């Protein structure tokens, strides 16, 4: 069963490679990967696309995705994301649920339906969630800094500076406890 599952995964990757490459050649894809620092040989691209190769390494997945201007998870679980896919052997989910799980952006509601230790999953995902929250706070901080530069009123400016200090403290707290 796992072999069929693995072959199906490789077939999805190959089909999406072929679709994204369009009229460009497998050699073009290979050359693009070389420009990115890790050549995937033309023959490997063709073998994955044609199903003669029933796997793609994580390195290949990453560099091929970048060469084709997409995300690696979308090579594994290509659109339409509402369609079902065997996420793991015997575990059928929507491609969206599989992509969420693969990327670590699984919602707490979706995690409830995963088998396994919910507490351990939450602990293991904490660094990703902290990094996501830090990125969100940094965007708010950057917008706030622009606004502070535009405000003339001293009282309003001080309130905004205080808000900025709170954001900085929250970013620092999260960065110290992100599990890294």
C-alpha positions as CSV (number, residue, x, y, z in Angstrom):
1,X,0.0,0.0,0.0
2,X,2.8,2.5,0.9
3,X,4.5,1.9,-2.5
4,X,1.3,2.8,-4.3
5,X,1.0,5.8,-2.1
6,X,4.5,6.9,-2.8
7,X,4.1,6.4,-6.5
8,X,0.9,8.4,-6.5
9,X,2.7,11.2,-4.7
10,X,5.5,11.2,-7.3
11,X,2.9,11.2,-10.0
12,X,1.2,14.3,-8.6
13,X,4.6,16.1,-8.4
14,X,5.4,15.0,-12.0
15,X,2.0,16.2,-13.3
16,X,2.4,19.5,-11.7
17,X,6.0,19.9,-12.9
18,X,4.8,19.2,-16.5
19,X,1.8,21.7,-16.1
20,X,3.9,24.5,-14.6
21,X,6.7,24.1,-17.1
22,X,4.2,24.4,-20.0
23,X,5.9,24.8,-23.3
24,X,9.4,25.2,-21.8
25,X,11.7,22.2,-22.0
26,X,12.9,19.9,-19.3
27,X,16.3,21.2,-20.1
28,X,15.1,24.7,-19.3
29,X,13.9,23.5,-15.9
30,X,17.3,21.8,-15.4
31,X,19.1,25.0,-16.3
32,X,16.9,27.1,-13.9
33,X,17.7,24.7,-11.1
34,X,21.4,25.0,-11.9
35,X,21.1,28.8,-11.7
36,X,19.6,28.3,-8.2
37,X,22.7,26.4,-7.1
38,X,21.5,22.7,-7.4
39,X,21.1,21.3,-10.8
40,X,18.3,18.7,-11.2
41,X,19.3,16.9,-14.4
42,X,17.0,17.1,-17.4
43,X,16.7,13.3,-17.3
44,X,15.5,13.4,-13.7
45,X,12.9,16.1,-14.6
46,X,11.7,13.9,-17.4
47,X,11.7,10.8,-15.3
48,X,9.6,12.4,-12.6
49,X,7.2,13.9,-15.1
50,X,6.7,10.6,-17.0
51,X,6.4,8.4,-13.9
52,X,9.6,6.5,-14.5
53,X,10.9,7.9,-11.2
54,X,8.6,7.2,-8.3
55,X,10.1,9.6,-5.9
56,X,11.5,13.1,-5.6
57,X,13.9,14.1,-2.9
58,X,13.2,17.0,-0.6
59,X,16.1,18.9,-2.2
60,X,14.7,18.3,-5.7
61,X,11.2,19.3,-4.5
62,X,12.5,22.6,-3.1
63,X,14.7,23.6,-6.0
64,X,12.1,22.5,-8.7
65,X,9.4,24.5,-6.9
66,X,11.7,27.6,-6.8
67,X,12.6,27.1,-10.5
68,X,9.0,27.1,-11.4
69,X,8.0,29.9,-9.1
70,X,5.7,28.0,-6.8
71,X,5.8,26.5,-3.3
72,X,7.1,23.0,-2.7
73,X,3.8,22.0,-0.9
74,X,1.9,22.9,-4.2
75,X,4.0,20.4,-6.1
76,X,2.9,17.8,-3.6
77,X,-0.7,18.9,-3.4
78,X,-1.5,20.8,-6.6
79,X,-4.9,22.5,-7.2
80,X,-7.7,22.1,-7.0
81,X,-7.2,22.0,-3.2
82,X,-10.7,20.8,-2.4
83,X,-10.0,17.5,-4.1
84,X,-9.2,14.5,-1.9
85,X,-5.7,13.0,-1.7
86,X,-4.2,10.2,0.3
87,X,-2.1,12.4,2.7
88,X,-0.5,9.4,4.3
89,X,-1.2,5.7,3.4
90,X,-4.8,5.1,4.1
91,X,-5.5,8.6,5.3
92,X,-7.6,10.5,2.8
93,X,-8.0,14.3,3.2
94,X,-8.6,17.3,1.1
95,X,-5.4,18.6,-0.6
96,X,-5.9,21.8,1.5
97,X,-5.9,19.8,4.8
98,X,-2.8,17.9,3.5
99,X,-1.0,21.1,2.6
100,X,-1.9,22.7,5.9
101,X,-0.5,19.6,7.8
102,X,2.6,19.5,5.6
103,X,3.4,23.2,6.1
104,X,2.7,23.1,9.8
105,X,-0.1,25.6,9.5
106,X,-2.7,23.1,10.6
107,X,-5.5,24.7,12.5
108,X,-6.3,23.6,16.0
109,X,-9.7,22.3,14.7
110,X,-8.0,20.2,12.0
111,X,-5.4,18.9,14.5
112,X,-8.3,17.5,16.5
113,X,-9.0,15.1,13.7
114,X,-5.5,13.9,13.4
115,X,-4.6,10.7,15.2
116,X,-1.9,10.9,17.7
117,X,-1.0,13.0,20.7
118,X,-2.7,16.4,20.4
119,X,-0.5,17.9,23.2
120,X,2.7,16.7,21.5
121,X,1.5,18.1,18.1
122,X,0.8,21.5,19.7
123,X,4.3,21.5,21.4
124,X,6.0,20.5,18.2
125,X,4.2,23.2,16.2
126,X,4.9,25.9,18.7
127,X,8.1,27.2,17.0
128,X,6.1,27.6,13.7
129,X,3.3,29.4,15.4
130,X,5.6,31.7,17.3
131,X,7.5,32.6,14.1
132,X,4.2,33.3,12.4
133,X,3.1,35.6,15.2
134,X,6.5,37.3,15.2
135,X,6.1,38.0,11.5
136,X,2.7,39.4,12.0
137,X,3.9,41.7,14.9
138,X,6.9,42.8,12.9
139,X,4.5,43.9,10.1
140,X,2.4,45.9,12.6
141,X,5.6,47.4,14.1
142,X,6.8,48.5,10.6
143,X,3.4,50.1,9.9
144,X,3.4,51.8,13.3
145,X,6.9,53.2,12.7
146,X,5.7,54.9,9.5
147,X,2.7,56.3,11.3
148,X,4.8,57.7,14.1
149,X,6.9,59.5,11.6
150,X,3.8,61.2,10.2
151,X,2.2,62.3,13.5
152,X,2.9,65.8,14.7
153,X,0.9,65.7,17.9
154,X,3.2,65.0,20.8
155,X,0.6,63.1,23.0
156,X,-0.5,60.9,20.1
157,X,3.1,60.3,19.2
158,X,3.9,59.2,22.7
159,X,0.9,56.7,22.7
160,X,2.2,55.3,19.5
161,X,5.7,55.0,20.8
162,X,4.4,53.2,23.9
163,X,2.5,50.8,21.5
164,X,5.7,50.3,19.6
165,X,7.5,49.4,22.8
166,X,4.8,46.8,23.7
167,X,5.1,45.3,20.2
168,X,8.9,45.1,20.6
169,X,8.5,43.4,24.0
170,X,6.1,40.9,22.6
171,X,8.4,40.1,19.7
172,X,11.3,39.6,22.1
173,X,9.3,37.4,24.4
174,X,8.1,35.2,21.5
175,X,11.6,35.0,20.0
176,X,13.0,33.8,23.4
177,X,10.4,31.1,23.7
178,X,10.0,29.8,20.1
179,X,11.7,26.5,20.9
180,X,14.7,27.3,18.7
